[in-house]
Amino acid sequence: MGAIDRLRRATEGASKEVIEKEKKSEALEIIKNVAKIEFCETKEENEFLEVKTKEILNLQANASIQLGKIFKEVSEKIQEDMTYCQWLELVGFNRMTALRHRRRFELFENTSTDTAKEIVGSLTFREIEKIYKNLEENLTYLNTSNSVIEFKMFLKAENPIRSEEIRKEIGVNINFEIFNNIKEKIQYVDDKRKEEIEKLL
């Protein structure tokens, strides 16, 4: 076998590898439906905006899922937490943002239908956090949901926030003794600050 044949085989192998990588890196069309847009007067312009909206949403969903995949792989490979955090800082992400992307990726991996994948792609990070509070039940419902709107309504109804839970009594303990003899204390302050303090009193 000559040098030319070896070079040809090596090139063919590399070409196949590049093609396979390109296929894997192609963005998935996660978001298939977008709300009807009627900003413009012409139907053509509105349809154009719908197409571009869909492109942006798919780009955003794919980026988040790919980031989550990378963060998961690195966190599994690098067992030391400090090293992982240093690496995150190096690449410009904080730990919580990385965790949110990882959770989106994990949800995406655990979905069994295209509709569920579309739902995961369109969820906010808050909604993802809500899913993780009751993961098994929410994942089951996610995989059987028929639409993004249906699942988001389920999430809202599942954990209604009661106003009583939000309003917590806060005990305030104010030490009024610091205000005693205030006139004596401010006499040692420069004139400009004295005026400011007196305005506040």
HELIX and SHEET records of a PDB file:
HELIX    1   1 ALA A    3  SER A   25  1                                  23    
HELIX    2   2 LYS A   43  LYS A   77  1                                  35    
HELIX    3   3 ASP A   81  VAL A   91  1                                  11    
HELIX    4   4 ARG A   95  GLU A  109  1                                  15    
HELIX    5   5 ASP A  114  SER A  122  1                                   9    
HELIX    6   6 PHE A  125  LYS A  133  1                                   9    
HELIX    7   7 LEU A  135  THR A  144  1                                  10    
HELIX    8   8 VAL A  148  GLU A  158  1                                  11    
HELIX    9   9 SER A  163  ILE A  166  1                                   4    
HELIX   10  10 PHE A  176  PHE A  179  5                                   4    
HELIX   11  11 ILE A  182  ILE A  186  1                                   5    
HELIX   12  12 ASP A  191  LEU A  200  1                                  10    
END                                                                             
